Structures are given as C-alpha cells and as structure tokens.
C-alpha cells in the first residue's frame, strides 16, 4: 500500500466508539465499522495490517514506547492519539487499550476503544507532542 501523505486538515467525526483488536505485534485482527468509516480504509485493508497504518507523523515515538511498555506489562493505557486517514486528513481520538488474556492469563493481543477527543485535551496534547518531537529530532 502506498504511503499516505498527510494533509493539514482535521476530519471531525461523531458517534459510536472506534474498536479494533490486534495481535501481540500490533497487526489488526478486528476492526469495527466505525473504525473503517473514520480511518477511510475498508475492513480488508485493515485486517492483517499493522495498526501503525494510521499513525500520524506528528505523533512522537516516545508516546508509543510508553503505550507499548504499559500494555505489554499487562496494564491498560489511556491517552490522546492523532491518527492519519487514508485520504491524508487527521483525526484525534481519546484511546484506551487493554491487554486480552487467554485462560492461562497470558496476553494474546490487545483491544482498543477510541472516542472523539475533547478540544481542551487536543490543545494540551498538541503542545506536549510538539515538544516531544523536537527532542526526538
């Protein structure tokens, strides 16, 4: 799939939760209709793709490192994420990711629920992420 070129324009959405599930390496195993609608991808484009297919370049690597550390450790992670749609527009989501366990309590994947982020939270996180990106580069 071609690399998406970001456009500095926000996609605003309303309504139900965006739900996805991944394996241990972040490859998508389930995507609900809302995820397809908001991301601009068809379900067959998402299933089997790494979740970073929607990663916006404005997101600092450190934010995802913290997220992975938290969920691999068996804890829930919550935070704001700026995602990239297939058409290049961006959208913000308030995200919660939890580990999925098997009967032996081993982590076998992750499930994420995302909702529309508040303007206040977006403004706070944009500033924080910009500072984080400056230290990464």
Helices and strands as residue ranges (DSSP letters): E 18-22, E 28-31, H 33-39, H 43-46, G 51-54, H 61-72, E 77-84, E 90-101, E 107-116, H 119-136
